[in-house]
């Protein structure tokens, strides 16, 4: 699988892989936790780390279904990440997946997936020396199942990873389906009004195709037109979770034509998560 991905990634991708020292054909093994480890078992579900190429293939197939792609969704960043699976105990069917990259140096942070679209310098300056970042991505729930329980268990599994790896901040790209921003104007108005990252660590615009919320909403009276119920309905579930935990976003969205999505930078300071929410996730681990 990795050889096929390498052939697709081109010269820029190969330079990233060579810089990371990972141009070898083997199962990725990020630092910190053993491959295949079970993180928790609860209510007929199991949350665990991917432990084989077969696990990664099944995860990429679920990602492809969620993104409307015909072939398995893979990219050159997969090999640097932990891949977490939520599966049904009775038959091992994978119902949810996400990947987590543990970033421990400025060099790694500059080469991560999120940094390809956003200037992360201001956000990184907020971290204390020696702190590490977790980059969350490809968070997908099987569209054929009720996703609430699966999502809660995925977040509980993420809690285990954050605590084990001593991650201080989560970052990522929260996606809106499609490439038409007019479908989500209430959501963008809510983000602009209440959830922007502080100006001193707002990520810079770096992508080739982006639009600021101000430009997108320039012909609207936000105070008059914002419909909170519509905004919440338009908001992707992952982003809603980020925001209820104290997360914040960029002041612009980026078009991802390859995946057929638009995304916003999202950051979550772990220390800022309300204690009640932390306790709720930890309760799932008992």
N, C-alpha and C positions, 0 to 999 in steps of 0.2 A: 504493500500500500504506500509506504513512504517513498519508494523509488518512483512510483507513478506521480505522486504529489510533487516530488523534486523536479521532474521533467516539466510539470505545468508551471512552476513558480517563477521561472525566468531568471535573468541575471541578477536583478535586485534581490529576489528571494534567496538565491544561492549565496549572495554576499552576506545576508543576515544569518543563514545557516552556518556558513563557514566561520563567521565571527563568534557564533555561539559554540563552535566546536562540536557540531552534531551531524556532520555529514557521514553517518554510519547507518547501516540497516539494522535496526533493533527496535524493540518496544521502548517507547519513551519512559524514562524513570526520573521524574523531577525529585528534587531533594525533599526529605522530611517524613514521608509515610510509605509503608510497603505497598507494592502493587497488589490490587485485589482485596485490600483490607475492608472488612465490613464495618461501617461507621455506626449504624444502628439498625435495629429490627423493631417494627412497631405495627400493630393492627394489620398483620398480613402483608406488610411491605418490608423490603430490605433496601437500605441505602449503602452503597459500597463504591469503592474505587474500581475503575476498569482495570482488569488484570491481564488482558490478552489482546491480540490483534482482532480477534472475533468480537470482543466487547466493543472495541473502537469502531469496527465496521457497523455493528448494530446501532451504536450511538449516532454515527454519521447518517445512517439511513433514517432514523427518527428525525434528525435535524433537517434532512432533505424534505421529508413530508411536511414539516412545519413551515419551511420556507418555499414550498411549492416547486421543488427541484426534482428533475427526473433521476439524476444520479446522486450517489451519496455525497453529503456536504463535508468536504475536507479542505483544510488550508494548511499553509506551512507553519502556522502558529500552534497547531494541535500538538506537535511533538514536544513542546515546552510546557505543557499543561497537565495537571491532574484532571482526569475525566471522571465525574461522579454520576452514578446511575441510580435511579429509583426503580426498583423492579418488584413485581408481584412474587411473593414467596412460593405460591403453589405451582407456578409454571415458569418462573424466571423471565416473564415478559417485561421488557423495559418500557416504562411508562413516562419517565422523565429523565432528562440529562442536563448537565451543564459542565462547563470546564472552568478551571481556576488556575491561573498562573501566579506563582509566588515570586514577586519582584523584590529583590534585595539589594540592588545596586542601581545607580543612575544610568549605567550602560544598559541594563536590562529594561529599565523603564523607558528609555529613549527608543527601544526597538520593539516595544510591545504593540499589540493589535490596536489599542486605543490611541496610541501615539501616532499612528499613521494618519489619523483624521483630526486630532486635536493637539494643540500646543500645551504640554503638561507642566511646563516650568513653574508657573505660579502655584499650581496645586501642590507640587512636590515640595516647594519651599515651606509649606505649612507643616510638613512632617518634622518630627524631632530627629536628630542624627541617630542613625542605626535602626530606625523604624522600617518595617517592611509593608509593602502594599500587596493586596490581592486583586488581580484583574479577573472579574467575573464575565463570562461570555457564553454565547450559544445556549442560553437557558430555554429549554423547550419541553413542553408537556404534550403527550400524545393527544391529538385533537379528538380522538374517538372515546376518551374517558372523561369522567368528571375530574377536573384538574385541581380543585381546592385542596384535597387531602394530599395529593402528590406534591403540590407546590409547598405546602407546610413542611412535609418531610424533607423536601429538597433544601429548604431554608434551615431546617434542623441539622441536616448533614453539613451544610455550609458553616453553621455555628461550630461544629466539631473541628472543621478545617481551620477556621479563623483562630480558635483557641489553641489548637496544636501548633500552628505555625506562627503564632503571636503576631497576627496581622493587625495593623492599626487603622488602615483605611481600605475600603473597597472602591474600585473604579470600574467603569465599563461603558458600553454603548447600549442604551435602551431603545429598542426598535419599534417603530410604527409600521404596520403592514402597508405595502404599496408605496407609490411615489407621488401621490397627490396630497399636498399639505392642506388643501382646502377642506378635506374630510375631517380634519382634527383641529379646527381653529379654536374651539372652546378649550380643548386641552392645552394648546399652546398659549392661549391667553391666561389660563390658570398658572402655568409654569412661569410665564413672564411676571405675573403679578405677585406670586408667593414663594417660588421655589428656586430662584436663581442663586447660583453660588456667589459668595461675597466678591465684590469687585477686585479685591487684592489677590484673589487666587482663581478668578474666572479663566478657564482655558481659552487659549487663543484659537482663532479660526485658521485651519491649516489645510482642509480638504479642498479639492478642486471645485466641488459643487456644494455650496452651502447657502443658507439664507437665515438672517437674524429674525428673531421673533418680532422685533420692532418693525422691520420692513414687511414682514408677513402680515402684521396686524395694523399696518399704517392707515388703512381706510376704515378702521373700526373704532368705536368708542368702547374701550375695554370695560370700563365701569358699568356701562349701560348694557352691553351685549353679552357679557360673561354669564353663561348658564352653568352653575356648578354641577348640577346633575348630569347634563350633557358632557361636561368636561371629564367627569369621572368615568362615564361610559366610554368615552373616546380614549381614555388612558390605558395603555397596555398594563396587564396585571403585574408584571415584574416592576415596572416603573411605579405603580401605585404602592407596591410593597416598599420600595426604596424610600418613597416620600413619607410614608407613615412611620418609618424608622428614623427619620430625620435627614434623609438624603437631599441633595440639591443637584441642579443641572446647569448645563451651558446656556448661554444666551442665544444660541443658534442651533439649527438642525442641519444634518448632513445627509445628502442623497447617496444611497448605496444602490446603484443600478444593477450591480451583479446579483445581489440577493433580492432585489425588488422591494427594498425597505427604505425608510428614513430613520435616522437615529439621533439621539441627543447624548452628550456626555453626561454621565451620572457619577456622583461621588457620595460615599457614606463614611463619615468619621465614626469608628466603632465606639469610641468613648461617648459619643452623643446619642447613642441609641437609648431610649427610655428604659429604665430598669424593669418595668412591667413587661415590656416586649422581650427583653433578654430572658426574663424568668419563664415566659411562655415557651420560648424555643428550648430552653434547658429542660423544661418539664417533659417535652417529647423524648428526651434522651433517657428518661428513667424507665 
